[in-house]
Amino acid sequence: MLRQLARRLALGAGVVFVVVTLTFILISLAPGDPARLWVAPGAGEAELEAARRALGLDRPIALRYLAWLGNLARGDWGVSLVQHRPVLRVIADALPYTVLLSATSLLITYLAGVLLGVIQAIKRRTALDTGLTVATLIVYGMPAYWLAIMLVLVFAYSAARFDWPGWLQFPALGVAALDADFLTPWGRLADRLRHLALPLATLGAIGAAGMARFVRGAVLDARGNAFVRTARAKGLHPVVVEVRHVLRNALLPVITLLGLSLPALFSGTVFVEVIFAWPGMGRVMVDAVGARDYPVVMATTAIFAMLVVLGNLLADLLYAVVDPRLRRDTA
């Protein structure tokens, strides 16, 4: 097991290296001059050239990349060209918001998706199964940015315009109200949850819809196995059969989706954070790309790549927990 984990770590490190290398090359070849962010408006060519030398932008791409790798190995992520502060501070301010949004949406995706999938499998070929199938297919086919805009139009703009009840009105931008500092602790928590509702609904609805379709098929496949029929023949309670024998075996292919869903989750988070002005890493990355802020782009890309690799490793570990045969095979 440890040998297998070490191989996966080495492969993950290679994936991160390829991702950051391609990102550095592409951002370096993109049009624009980051040195203009460091000089006063209307500065002459001499000032721009001095800024390029100070930032190391006058050197070839290969040398700049090697210098960036060397600084990264020493724990130096550089200084933001736009915000003029350490990149680690920029990331430290944005990462908690992205982790909050991603973790809660992933939790909703699995809880709601597994529940809906199991219900559909139990109620197979009924009106409920048909209705849930149509609904999940429609939601799963929606682009995240389109669903986010529709939720804003309905629950923020229309709800305020037509004076809907307060519990149906949600803020569309930011993470807290302007008067959040003057609220009680419970009031601040309620305000944060209200700001989180629409971004979370966007990511959670699409993820749960896709998960439900997958879980339905996995549960139906598991229910057709011989050991399930044997368990029923022994007189076990139907709940015990469904949970211990059917659901546990159906979880194996579902766990695979954890590693596969993280890239889609983080890409969706980028669009959702921009639409809802959520101050997470996705929004920071988009702003940095537009401003040619090399250090911030590289840092956010590297962190996103590492999170995806760690998600795949977590899926492998969960596989071993759910299926003891894998622990024996990789021991």
JOPE-V125511 format. One record per pair of residues at least 12 apart in sequence whose C-alpha atoms are under 6 Angstrom apart, sorted by the first residue. I is the first residue (numbers start at 1). J is the second residue. If there is no record, write none. Layout:
i:I j:J
i:I j:J
//
This chain:
i:1 j:330
i:1 j:331
i:12 j:309
i:16 j:305
i:20 j:302
i:34 j:292
i:35 j:51
i:35 j:52
i:78 j:295
i:80 j:295
i:80 j:296
i:81 j:293
i:87 j:296
i:94 j:279
i:94 j:280
i:94 j:281
i:95 j:280
i:95 j:281
i:97 j:280
i:98 j:280
i:105 j:200
i:105 j:203
i:105 j:204
i:108 j:204
i:109 j:204
i:109 j:207
i:109 j:208
i:112 j:208
i:113 j:208
i:113 j:211
i:113 j:212
i:114 j:212
i:114 j:215
i:116 j:212
i:117 j:212
i:117 j:215
i:117 j:216
i:118 j:216
i:121 j:216
i:121 j:220
i:136 j:209
i:139 j:206
i:140 j:206
i:140 j:209
i:140 j:210
i:145 j:271
i:148 j:202
i:152 j:172
i:155 j:169
i:155 j:170
i:156 j:169
i:156 j:170
i:156 j:171
i:156 j:172
i:170 j:194
i:171 j:195
i:172 j:276
i:173 j:276
i:173 j:277
i:174 j:277
i:174 j:278
i:175 j:195
i:176 j:192
i:218 j:250
i:219 j:250
i:222 j:246
i:222 j:250
i:223 j:246
i:255 j:315
i:258 j:315
i:259 j:311
i:259 j:312
i:259 j:315
i:262 j:308
i:270 j:282
i:285 j:297
//
